[in-house]
Amino acid sequence: MEGQYELGDGDVAELNELDNAAVAACESGDEQKFKDTYAQLLDLVRSKGRALGDDDELEGSDVILPPADITLEEASAEFTGEGLIPD
């Protein structure tokens, strides 16, 4: 478990673009493209998001991201249609 992050509204469009690219990689069966894209998505959340700590009140999450080591087969069940983040 990595933790919970709060991401600003200004970063949602970039997050959605990466989510859509991850969906496309899953649909085409391109494992390397998925791994690269998902790593960028996680990096965006980690670098631009604010990690919520013990002193912060945990809130309901709009999106729950799978673990960093998710396989293409597992991701194909999660990254479908509009992806994790509906347009």
DSSP file (Angstrom, degrees, kcal/mol; ACC not computed):
  #  RESIDUE AA STRUCTURE BP1 BP2  ACC     N-H-->O    O-->H-N    N-H-->O    O-->H-N    TCO  KAPPA ALPHA  PHI   PSI    X-CA   Y-CA   Z-CA
    1    1 A M              0   0    0      0, 0.0     0, 0.0     0, 0.0     0, 0.0   0.000 360.0 360.0 360.0 127.1    0.0    0.0    0.0
    2    2 A E        -     0   0    0      1,-0.3     2,-0.2     0, 0.0     0, 0.0   0.820 360.0-114.8 -92.6 -33.2    1.5    3.3   -1.1
    3    3 A G        -     0   0    0      2,-0.0     2,-0.4    48,-0.0    -1,-0.3  -0.728  32.9 -60.5 125.6-177.2   -0.8    5.8    0.5
    4    4 A Q        -     0   0    0     48,-0.5    48,-3.1    -2,-0.2     2,-0.3  -0.887  42.6-168.1-113.5 138.9   -3.3    8.4   -0.4
    5    5 A Y  E     -A   51   0A   0     -2,-0.4     2,-0.5    46,-0.2    46,-0.2  -0.914  16.2-142.0-123.6 149.5   -2.5   11.5   -2.5
    6    6 A E  E     -A   50   0A   0     44,-2.2    44,-2.7    -2,-0.3     2,-0.4  -0.966  21.1-164.5-110.1 122.7   -4.5   14.7   -3.2
    7    7 A L        -     0   0    0     -2,-0.5    42,-0.1    42,-0.2    38,-0.1  -0.904  20.1-117.1-112.2 133.9   -4.0   15.9   -6.8
    8    8 A G    >   -     0   0    0     -2,-0.4     3,-1.9    40,-0.4     4,-0.4  -0.263  23.1-114.8 -68.6 154.1   -5.0   19.4   -7.9
    9    9 A D  G >  S+     0   0    0      1,-0.3     3,-1.1     2,-0.2     4,-0.5   0.800 112.9  66.2 -57.7 -30.5   -7.7   20.0  -10.5
   10   10 A G  G 3  S+     0   0    0      1,-0.2     4,-0.3     2,-0.1    -1,-0.3   0.663 101.2  48.6 -67.8 -15.8   -5.1   21.5  -12.8
   11   11 A D  G <> S+     0   0    0     -3,-1.9     4,-2.1     1,-0.1    -1,-0.2   0.467  85.6  88.2-101.9  -3.5   -3.4   18.1  -13.1
   12   12 A V  H <> S+     0   0    0     -3,-1.1     4,-2.7    -4,-0.4     5,-0.2   0.872  83.9  55.4 -66.2 -37.3   -6.5   16.0  -13.8
   13   13 A A  H  > S+     0   0    0     -4,-0.5     4,-2.2     2,-0.2    -1,-0.2   0.926 110.5  45.0 -62.6 -44.1   -6.3   16.5  -17.6
   14   14 A E  H  > S+     0   0    0     -4,-0.3     4,-2.2     2,-0.2    -1,-0.2   0.902 113.0  51.3 -66.0 -40.0   -2.7   15.2  -17.8
   15   15 A L  H  X S+     0   0    0     -4,-2.1     4,-2.3     1,-0.2    -2,-0.2   0.914 110.2  49.6 -61.1 -43.1   -3.7   12.3  -15.5
   16   16 A N  H  X S+     0   0    0     -4,-2.7     4,-2.7     2,-0.2    -2,-0.2   0.881 108.0  53.5 -65.2 -39.1   -6.6   11.5  -17.8
   17   17 A E  H  X S+     0   0    0     -4,-2.2     4,-2.1     2,-0.2    -1,-0.2   0.926 111.4  45.6 -61.1 -44.2   -4.4   11.6  -20.9
   18   18 A L  H  X S+     0   0    0     -4,-2.2     4,-2.2     2,-0.2    -2,-0.2   0.887 111.5  52.8 -66.6 -38.4   -2.0    9.1  -19.3
   19   19 A D  H  X S+     0   0    0     -4,-2.3     4,-2.1     2,-0.2    -2,-0.2   0.928 109.9  48.1 -60.4 -46.0   -5.0    6.9  -18.2
   20   20 A N  H  X S+     0   0    0     -4,-2.7     4,-2.3     1,-0.2    -2,-0.2   0.875 110.7  51.5 -63.6 -37.6   -6.3    6.9  -21.8
   21   21 A A  H  X S+     0   0    0     -4,-2.1     4,-2.2     2,-0.2    -1,-0.2   0.869 108.4  51.8 -67.1 -35.7   -2.9    6.0  -23.1
   22   22 A A  H  X S+     0   0    0     -4,-2.2     4,-2.2     2,-0.2    -2,-0.2   0.899 108.7  50.9 -66.1 -40.3   -2.7    3.1  -20.6
   23   23 A V  H  X S+     0   0    0     -4,-2.1     4,-2.8     2,-0.2    -2,-0.2   0.938 110.3  49.4 -60.0 -47.1   -6.1    1.9  -21.9
   24   24 A A  H  X S+     0   0    0     -4,-2.3     4,-1.8     1,-0.2     6,-0.2   0.892 110.1  50.6 -61.4 -40.1   -4.9    2.0  -25.5
   25   25 A A  H  X>S+     0   0    0     -4,-2.2     5,-2.2     2,-0.2     4,-0.7   0.898 111.9  47.8 -65.3 -39.8   -1.7    0.1  -24.5
   26   26 A C  H ><5S+     0   0    0     -4,-2.2     3,-0.9     1,-0.2    -2,-0.2   0.932 110.8  51.0 -64.4 -45.7   -3.8   -2.6  -22.8
   27   27 A E  H 3<5S+     0   0    0     -4,-2.8    -1,-0.2     1,-0.3    -2,-0.2   0.829 114.1  43.8 -63.2 -31.6   -6.2   -2.9  -25.7
   28   28 A S  H 3<5S-     0   0    0     -4,-1.8    -1,-0.3    -5,-0.2    -2,-0.2   0.529 109.7-122.2 -90.6  -5.6   -3.3   -3.3  -28.2
   29   29 A G  T <<5 +     0   0    0     -3,-0.9     2,-1.3    -4,-0.7    -3,-0.2   0.725  57.9 152.2  74.5  21.2   -1.5   -5.8  -25.9
   30   30 A D     >< -     0   0    0     -5,-2.2     4,-2.3    -6,-0.2    -1,-0.2  -0.695  19.4-179.9 -90.3  91.9    1.6   -3.6  -25.8
   31   31 A E  H  > S+     0   0    0     -2,-1.3     4,-2.8     1,-0.2    -1,-0.2   0.895  78.2  49.3 -61.8 -43.7    3.1   -4.5  -22.4
   32   32 A Q  H  > S+     0   0    0      1,-0.2     4,-2.6     2,-0.2    -1,-0.2   0.911 111.4  49.5 -65.5 -41.0    6.1   -2.1  -22.6
   33   33 A K  H  > S+     0   0    0      2,-0.2     4,-2.6     1,-0.2     5,-0.2   0.908 112.1  49.2 -62.9 -41.4    4.0    0.8  -23.6
   34   34 A F  H  X S+     0   0    0     -4,-2.3     4,-3.3     2,-0.2     5,-0.3   0.955 111.4  48.2 -62.5 -48.8    1.6    0.1  -20.7
   35   35 A K  H  X S+     0   0    0     -4,-2.8     4,-2.1     1,-0.2    -2,-0.2   0.917 114.5  46.1 -58.3 -44.4    4.5   -0.2  -18.3
   36   36 A D  H  X S+     0   0    0     -4,-2.6     4,-1.8     2,-0.2    -1,-0.2   0.930 116.2  44.8 -64.0 -45.8    6.1    3.1  -19.5
   37   37 A T  H  X S+     0   0    0     -4,-2.6     4,-2.3    -5,-0.2    -2,-0.2   0.910 113.6  48.9 -66.9 -43.0    2.7    4.9  -19.5
   38   38 A Y  H  X S+     0   0    0     -4,-3.3     4,-2.7    -5,-0.2     5,-0.2   0.873 108.8  53.8 -67.2 -35.5    1.6    3.6  -16.1
   39   39 A A  H  X S+     0   0    0     -4,-2.1     4,-2.3    -5,-0.3    -1,-0.2   0.902 109.5  48.7 -63.1 -39.8    5.0    4.6  -14.6
   40   40 A Q  H  X S+     0   0    0     -4,-1.8     4,-2.3     2,-0.2    -2,-0.2   0.900 110.3  51.6 -65.1 -40.4    4.5    8.1  -15.9
   41   41 A L  H  X S+     0   0    0     -4,-2.3     4,-2.0     2,-0.2    -2,-0.2   0.934 112.3  44.8 -62.0 -47.4    1.0    8.2  -14.4
   42   42 A L  H  X S+     0   0    0     -4,-2.7     4,-2.7     1,-0.2    -1,-0.2   0.894 111.6  53.4 -64.4 -39.1    2.3    7.1  -11.0
   43   43 A D  H  X S+     0   0    0     -4,-2.3     4,-2.9    -5,-0.2     5,-0.3   0.893 106.6  53.1 -62.3 -39.9    5.2    9.6  -11.2
   44   44 A L  H  X>S+     0   0    0     -4,-2.3     4,-2.6     2,-0.2     5,-0.6   0.939 111.6  45.0 -59.4 -47.7    2.7   12.4  -12.0
   45   45 A V  H  X5S+     0   0    0     -4,-2.0     4,-1.5     1,-0.2    -2,-0.2   0.920 116.9  45.3 -64.0 -43.6    0.6   11.5   -8.9
   46   46 A R  H  <5S+     0   0    0     -4,-2.7    -2,-0.2     1,-0.2    -1,-0.2   0.879 120.2  38.7 -68.3 -38.1    3.7   11.2   -6.7
   47   47 A S  H  <5S+     0   0    0     -4,-2.9    -2,-0.2    -5,-0.2    -3,-0.2   0.847 129.3  26.8 -85.6 -34.3    5.4   14.3   -7.9
   48   48 A K  H  <5S+     0   0    0     -4,-2.6   -40,-0.4    -5,-0.3    -3,-0.2   0.634 106.5  84.3-103.6 -17.1    2.5   16.7   -8.3
   49   49 A G  S  <<S-     0   0    0     -4,-1.5     2,-0.6    -5,-0.6   -42,-0.2  -0.442  77.8-122.8 -82.6 160.3    0.2   15.2   -5.7
   50   50 A R  E     -A    6   0A   0    -44,-2.7   -44,-2.2    -2,-0.1     2,-0.2  -0.919  25.5-130.3-104.5 117.8    0.3   16.0   -2.0
   51   51 A A  E     -A    5   0A   0     -2,-0.6     2,-0.5   -46,-0.2   -46,-0.2  -0.482  18.3-134.4 -67.5 130.5    0.8   12.8    0.1
   52   52 A L        -     0   0    0    -48,-3.1   -48,-0.5    -2,-0.2     2,-0.1  -0.765  28.5-166.5 -87.7 127.8   -1.8   12.7    2.9
   53   53 A G    >   -     0   0    0     -2,-0.5     3,-1.2   -50,-0.1    -1,-0.0  -0.265  40.1 -78.2-104.0-169.6   -0.1   11.8    6.2
   54   54 A D  T 3  S+     0   0    0      1,-0.3     4,-0.1    -2,-0.1    -2,-0.0   0.787 127.5  55.5 -61.7 -29.3   -1.2   10.6    9.6
   55   55 A D  T 3  S+     0   0    0      2,-0.1    -1,-0.3     0, 0.0     2,-0.2   0.663  95.2  83.0 -80.1 -15.4   -2.2   14.2   10.5
   56   56 A D  S <  S-     0   0    0     -3,-1.2     2,-0.6     1,-0.0    -4,-0.0  -0.605  87.2-114.1 -88.4 148.3   -4.5   14.5    7.5
   57   57 A E        -     0   0    0     -2,-0.2     2,-0.2     1,-0.0    -2,-0.1  -0.713  32.3-128.0 -79.9 123.5   -8.0   13.3    7.5
   58   58 A L        -     0   0    0     -2,-0.6     2,-0.2    -4,-0.1     3,-0.0  -0.521  30.5-166.3 -72.7 138.8   -8.3   10.5    5.0
   59   59 A E        -     0   0    0     -2,-0.2     2,-0.1     1,-0.1    -1,-0.0  -0.720  32.1 -77.1-119.4 168.2  -11.2   11.0    2.6
   60   60 A G        -     0   0    0     -2,-0.2     2,-0.4     1,-0.1    -1,-0.1  -0.426  53.2-122.8 -62.7 142.0  -13.0    8.9    0.1
   61   61 A S        -     0   0    0      1,-0.1     3,-0.1    -2,-0.1    -1,-0.1  -0.722  13.9-157.3 -93.8 137.5  -10.9    8.4   -3.1
   62   62 A D  S    S+     0   0    0     -2,-0.4     2,-0.4     1,-0.3    -1,-0.1   0.833  87.9  18.7 -73.7 -34.5  -12.1    9.4   -6.5
   63   63 A V        -     0   0    0     -3,-0.1     2,-0.6    22,-0.1    -1,-0.3  -1.000  64.2-158.2-139.6 136.4   -9.7    7.0   -8.1
   64   64 A I        -     0   0    0     -2,-0.4   -60,-0.0    -3,-0.1    -3,-0.0  -0.972  19.8-148.3-114.9 118.0   -7.8    4.0   -6.7
   65   65 A L        -     0   0    0     -2,-0.6     3,-0.1     1,-0.1    -2,-0.0  -0.642  16.4-118.1 -87.2 139.7   -4.7    3.2   -8.7
   66   66 A P        -     0   0    0      0, 0.0    -1,-0.1     0, 0.0     4,-0.0  -0.216  48.0 -76.5 -64.8 165.4   -3.5   -0.4   -8.9
   67   67 A P    >   -     0   0    0      0, 0.0     3,-1.6     0, 0.0     0, 0.0  -0.206  41.4-110.7 -63.7 158.2    0.0   -1.2   -7.6
   68   68 A A  T 3  S+     0   0    0      1,-0.3   -26,-0.1    -3,-0.1   -30,-0.0   0.766 115.1  57.3 -61.7 -27.1    3.1   -0.2   -9.6
   69   69 A D  T 3  S+     0   0    0      2,-0.0    -1,-0.3     0, 0.0   -34,-0.0   0.156  74.4 142.8 -94.6  20.8    3.9   -3.9  -10.4
   70   70 A I    <   -     0   0    0     -3,-1.6     2,-0.1     1,-0.1     3,-0.0  -0.318  47.4-128.0 -60.0 140.1    0.5   -4.6  -12.0
   71   71 A T     >  -     0   0    0      1,-0.1     4,-3.0   -36,-0.0     5,-0.2  -0.456  18.6-112.3 -86.1 163.5    0.9   -7.0  -15.0
   72   72 A L  H  > S+     0   0    0      1,-0.2     4,-2.3     2,-0.2     5,-0.1   0.899 119.3  53.9 -60.4 -40.4   -0.6   -6.2  -18.4
   73   73 A E  H  > S+     0   0    0      2,-0.2     4,-0.6     1,-0.2    -1,-0.2   0.930 112.7  42.3 -61.3 -45.7   -3.1   -9.1  -17.9
   74   74 A E  H >> S+     0   0    0      1,-0.2     3,-1.1     2,-0.2     4,-0.7   0.914 114.0  52.1 -65.4 -42.7   -4.3   -7.6  -14.6
   75   75 A A  H >X S+     0   0    0     -4,-3.0     4,-3.8     1,-0.3     3,-0.8   0.836  97.6  66.3 -64.3 -33.3   -4.3   -4.1  -16.1
   76   76 A S  H 3< S+     0   0    0     -4,-2.3    -1,-0.3     1,-0.3    -2,-0.2   0.776 100.6  50.7 -61.8 -25.1   -6.4   -5.2  -19.0
   77   77 A A  H << S+     0   0    0     -3,-1.1    -1,-0.3    -4,-0.6    -2,-0.2   0.747 120.3  34.8 -80.5 -24.6   -9.2   -5.9  -16.6
   78   78 A E  H << S+     0   0    0     -3,-0.8     2,-1.5    -4,-0.7    -2,-0.2   0.840 109.1  61.4 -96.7 -42.0   -8.9   -2.4  -15.0
   79   79 A F  S  < S+     0   0    0     -4,-3.8     2,-0.3    -5,-0.1    -1,-0.2  -0.623  76.8 127.2 -93.2  78.9   -7.9   -0.2  -17.9
   80   80 A T    >   -     0   0    0     -2,-1.5     3,-3.4    -3,-0.2     2,-0.1  -0.885  64.6 -14.2-129.4 160.9  -11.0   -0.6  -20.2
   81   81 A G  T 3  S+     0   0    0     -2,-0.3     3,-0.1     1,-0.3   -58,-0.0  -0.246 139.3   1.6  53.8-114.2  -13.3    1.8  -21.9
   82   82 A E  T 3  S-     0   0    0      1,-0.3     3,-0.5    -2,-0.1    -1,-0.3   0.438 105.3-134.7 -84.6   0.8  -12.9    5.2  -20.3
   83   83 A G    <   -     0   0    0     -3,-3.4    -1,-0.3     1,-0.2   -63,-0.1  -0.389  49.4 -40.3  81.7-160.2  -10.1    3.8  -18.0
   84   84 A L  S    S+     0   0    0      1,-0.2    -1,-0.2    -3,-0.1   -20,-0.1   0.762 134.3  52.7 -74.1 -26.2   -9.8    4.5  -14.3
   85   85 A I  S    S-     0   0    0     -3,-0.5    -1,-0.2   -69,-0.1   -22,-0.1  -0.906  86.0-139.4-117.0 103.2  -10.8    8.1  -14.8
   86   86 A P              0   0    0      0, 0.0    -3,-0.1     0, 0.0    -2,-0.0  -0.320 360.0 360.0 -61.7 141.7  -14.0    8.6  -16.7
   87   87 A D              0   0    0    -71,-0.0    -4,-0.0    -4,-0.0   -71,-0.0   0.487 360.0 360.0 -69.2 360.0  -14.0   11.5  -19.1
